[in-house]
Each structure stands twice: as structure tokens, then as C-alpha cells.
Amino acid sequence: MKLFCVSVAAYLVLALSSCGGNNTDSNVKSPGAEKSGKDKVLETGADLLQKKTPLSKINTYLDGFHFYNGNMNAQMEAHHYVSQLNDDLYQAIIYDGNGEDAKIMGIEYIITEKLFKQLPEEEKKLWHSHQYEVKSGTLIAPGIPDAAEHELMEKLVSTYGKTIHTWHTDQEKVLPLGAPMIMMGFTKDGQIQPHLVEERDKRFKISTEETRKKRRDIPAGKPDAGANAWEKGEIRQLIISYKADSAQHKHQVQ
């Protein structure tokens, strides 16, 4: 079953309702002069003339929440725009909003349980499970009909994500400063700050609690013990180093 198997009728409803976008502003306003008239003309021309094949494959919008690996108190909403590479692998661009001023916060790679089980144990510590996010209703696909979203979540419930944020607008950084950070997902009730969910629900005119009830029938096994390593106190985080480290292993054609 394809992750994004949504009927034509569902897409028609989505197009007519125009839901799931442009209701969440970016967290920051970045410095810089307004785009010049020349830039706007060049932008319009490029938009008409250039193909954007990878971007055209982005076909699903997911809204959820992350926290910094190693700091549960640092939480934020994350807007994912997802494309599917094959039946077991997906990739997402993450923004801090869903409007025209949204800033790219980072990326997330999503894999099925089949691929996750093949990862080295140390690599697994960088990944988080999506089981709780799905079953709790905190992960949503705004704008699509309930039946289509339910089908989508049936596939997502057993997947795993590796997330890196590169621009920390939740810290009101107006530019992408500092080191990229590995993010994690929530795994049980009482972890996420209630006001984040309440504010999200108000903007999207939904009820996370009602969504949770609708997903009770989604079967979910226990996540692989190698994921969510932070629960066992095994934190992995990125730092800026003066050493070349892994860059030494890059092979270049002479």
C-alpha cells in the first residue's frame, strides 16, 4: 500500500476546501531589504520557465511536534512537506509555518520498520518512532478527508524518522545560526506542552482528542528498542568541531 494513496475524490474535496495551509506564520521576521522589482521579475520568469521536478513530487503535508534531543523542554511545532521515494522511504522539508513567509527549519527522513531493523544499532539511536504521534492524534495531515488521513496514519504508525533542524526559529533566531540539531518525537502522554497542541488545534479548527479517539482502531506494535534512545539516557547530538571528522571519509574524483 502506498503511503499517499488518496482518492481523486479526496483531492477534489481538498481543492475545494482550501484547508491545511496559510494559517501559521513563521516564528521570526528575518533582516534584509524587501525584494527589488528586478528580483520579482526574475523570480516570475524563473517560475514560468524552470522545471522544479523534485518539488513537484512533494504531495503531502503533515503537522506535528518535535523537541531537541537532550532537552525535552525545548519543543516546537513542525510543518512537514513530504515526498515519497519508494514504498519504504520518504523525505520531508520542514518549515516553521505554512504561509509565504515560512522558514525552512530542517529535514526529516522517514523509513518503514523493515528498513529500520536493518540499521546498525548506533545509527538507530538517531531515529524516533512515530507510533505515539499517530495514536495520540498529535500528528495530523491537515485538509484531507478523515478517511484518507486515517489510511495515511495506518502506514505512518510503524515508521521511524531521522530529523535534523538547521534553523532554530523557535529560539527566535532570525538567521540560521549555530549548529544543526537532532530532533526527537514524543512517546507518551504528559511530555508535550499542552499549549502547543491547543494553539495548533485552534488554528486548524480540529480536536486532537477527537482525532485520538478516531485512531483507536489503528494497530500498533511496540517500537523497536533501538529507537527513541533518549528514553534510556543515550543522547546523540551534533556539534561544530574544528576537526574534519567524517568529512575525511568523502571520496572525490581526481
Secondary structure, DSSP 4 states (H G I P E B T S, - for coil): --TT---HHHHHHHHHHT-SSS-S--S----SPPPPHHHHHHHHHHHHHS--HHHHT--EEEEEEEEETTEEEEEEEEEEEEEEEETTEEEEEEES-SSTT--EEEEEEEE-HHHHTTS-HHHHTT-EE-HHHHHHT-SB-TTS-HHHHHHHHHHHTT-EEEEEES--GGGT-SS--S--EEEE---STT-S-HHHHHHHHHHHT--HHHHHHHTTTS---PPPTTS-GGGGT--------SS-GGGGG-----
